[in-house]
């Protein structure tokens, strides 16, 4: 299989982690976070990547594995999640995940319970079920019911529903629009648009150009792109077939086909496959047993 794209797809596992999860590209993540969180937080000047796996206090409880987790030099915590497929109770999961960096702040001995802010940024390649708004980005905080005044401003959830972003290149208005456009369309472009002059995007295009990669990196991206593309095609087929037949069972079977294909690829974790298909980790573990 030969790649025809000039730039990587940021929704692939390789692409997302290459651009936002490496020390060499830390400035890209800082710029993206500052843009998305503008008005919600003081400017981030430095971040430090943290552990991506958090263990529960009891061994039998679930653990949390983040796509990216980092802290600012002021101690603010950031969870950045890439979600390619709709998943049951995704909002519940994001709140559960946010509890780990909160609990981690607990101190033994004398402690007054003061917490540092926690931000969850979820970049979603789907829309929430029964969504009634065409807003691309939702900023969610705890507020008092009647006055709508903020009750607690140290816990923030940002949900970015990428399918709702429909602007064309000539319609882009500001840096945030450009980030969202490139997140969605970068792999479809053949060169950096003349309408974009910012230095940060010059670096983004340079870092995303496949021709600049070593043979090893290019192969890793090729494998990541194949998994993303193959599974997306299977999922689209399964969803369309299920819609035509009106059978929920047909959709579930199609998603299981995607999961089995991903398991056989051998280089995805249960969490990766869960994010791809929306199936629970327990269901994926059962599929592993069946095909072992």
N, C-alpha and C positions, 0 to 999 in steps of 0.2 A: 504494500500500500504506500503510495507516494502522497505527501502533503502538498497541496497547491496553495495554501494560505501563506501570506508573507509574515503575518503576525500571529501570535498564539491566542487562543481562546481563554479568557480570564475565568471562565466557569469550569475549566478543567482543574483537576487537583494540582497538577504540575504548575499550570499557569498562575493560579491563585497564590500558591506558596512561593513560587519564584519571585513574583512581583511584590508581594506584601509580607512575606515571612522570612526574608533574608537580611542580614546586616547590611549588605551592599545597597539594598533598596529601601532601607529604613525611612529615608526621607520621603519616599512615595507614600508609605503608610501614614506618616505624620501629616503630610499634605492632605491626603484623603480624609483622615479623621478630623482635622481642623476644618475642612470644608463642610463635611456632614454635620459636625457639631457646632458650627458657627452660631454664636449667640447663646449656646448652652453651656459653654465652658471657656475658661481662659485659654489662650493660645498654647498649644502643646509645643514645647521646644525640643524635648528629648523623650525617648521611650526605651524601655529595656524589655526584651522578650522574656517571658516567664515560662514555667512548665505548662504543658498542654493537657496533662492528665492530673485530675484531682481525685483522691481517694476519699470515700466516706469514712466517718469516724468508726463505724462498725464494719468489719470485713464483709459481712453478708449483704450490706446495702449496695446500691448502685454507685458507680463512679461516674465522673464527667470527663469527657475528652473533647477539648476545644479545638477548632481549626487553628485559631491564633489567640494567644493571651499575652497581654503586655501591660506594663505600668509606665506612667509618666514619671518625670523626675520629682513631681509633687505628690506622688503616691497614688494617683487616680488609676483605677483598674479598668482595662478594656478587654472585653470578649468580642472577637470578630468571627462570625459564623457565616459560611457559605452553604446555602441550602438549595440544592438543584431540583428536588422533587417534593411535592406536598407530603406532609406527614401528619398523622393523627396527633392531636394535642401538642402541636409545635409551640404554641404560645406557652403552654404549661411547661414544656421542656426548657424553654429559654428562661423562664422564671426560676425553675429548679436549678439550672446551671448557674444563674447569678447568685444563688445562695452560697456557692462554694467560696468565691473570693470574699464574700461577707464573713462567713465563718472563719476563714483563714486569718482574719484580722483580730480574732479573739486572743487575748493575752492572759497568761496565768498570773495569779496574784492580784495586786491592786490594779484595777482598770476601770475607767469611767464609761466604757461602751461607746466612746466617740468613734465613728466610722469614717473611712475615706470613701469618696464616690466610686460607684461601679456603673460602667456603661456597657450595654450589650448592643452591638451593631449586627443585624442579621440582613445579609444580602440574599434575596430570595428570587429564584427563577420561576416563581409561580405567584398567583394571587391568593389571598386568604379566601376560604370558602365563604360564600354569602356576603362578600364584600359589597358595601353600598356606596363607597366613596371612590372617586377616581384619583385620589391623592397617591402619589408614588411613595412618599416617605411619611411614616407615622411616628411621632415622638410621644412616648408614653411615660407618664410619671404618676406618682400617687398625689391625688388632689382631694380636697374637701368637697363633698357632694354638692352642697347648696351654693357655696360661694365660688367654687371652682379654683380657690386659692391653693397654691402648692402646700401639701402637708409635709412631704419629705422630698428634698431635692437631690438626694445623694444616690438615688436609684433610677436609672433612665434606660429605656428600651427604644431602640430605633429600628424599625422594620422597613426595609426597602423592597417594594414589590416591583421588580424590574419589568414584567410584562406590561405594566401600566405606563411605562415611559415610552411615549410614542413620537417624540419630537424628531424632526429631520435636522440635518446638519445646519441648514440655514436658519433654523428656528431656535438654536441654542442661545440661552440668555444667562451668561455668568459661568463661573468655574464649576459649580455643582452640576449644572446641565452637561458640561463637557465630560466630567467624570462619569456620569451615568451613561452618556452616549458611548463613550469608549468601552465601558464595562460591557455594554450590550453589543456593540458593533465593531470593535477593534479588529477582530479576526477577519472581518469582511472587507477591510480597507486594503488599498495597494500602496498608499503613501500617507504621510501626515497631512491633513487638510490645511490649506492656506489660511483658513479662518482661525486657526489655533496658533498662537505665537508664544504662549507661556513656556518658560524653560523646563518646568516640571513635566510637561507633556512631551517635550523633546526627549527627555530621559526615558519616559514611559515607552515611547515608540522604539527607542534604541534597545531597551531591555526586553521588549516583546518581539523583536525581529528575530525570526528563527535562524536566519543566515549568520547571526552573531554568536550562535551557540556552538559549543564543542560537540563533536560527534556523540559523546555520551549523553549530553544534555538534550540534544536533538532527538535521540532515540527514546529517552525518558518521556519527552513531550509527545512523541509519536504514539507511544504506548498509552499515555494518559488520554490523548485525543481520541484514539480508537475506542477505548472503553467508554468515554463520554458519548461519542457519536453513535456507536453500535447500540448502546443501551438506550439512548434517547430515541433512536428509530424504533426499537422494540417497544418502548413505553408508549410512544405515539400511536403505533399500530394497535397495541392492546387497548389503549384508552378509546380510540376511534371505534374499534370493534365492539367494545363494551357499550359505548353510547348507542351504536346502531342496534344492538341486540337488547339493550335495556337490562343487561345482566351484570349485577355487581360481582357475581362469581367470575365472570369473564375477565373483568379488570384485575381482580385479585390474582387469577392465574397468570395473566400477562406480567404483572409485577414480579411474581415468583420466577417467571422465565428470565427476567432481567437479573434478579438476584443470583440465580443459578449460574448464569453466564458470567457475572462478576466474580463469583466464588471460584469458578474454573480458571479465570484469568490469573488468580493466585497472588496478586499484589495489592489487594484492597482489604482493609480491615472491616470488621462487622459494622463499625460506625460509619465508614465510608459508604458501604452498601446500603445501610439504613437511610443515610442522607440522600442517596441516589434514588431509592425506590419508595421511601415512605414506610416500608415494613419495619416492624419492631426488631430490635436486636435479638430477642428471644426467637422470633420466627426465622430469622436468618441462621441462627445457631442450629435450629431444627433441620433446616434445609442442608446445612453442612453435614449433619449426621446421615441424612438420607442418601447423599451422593458420595459419601466417604467410601 
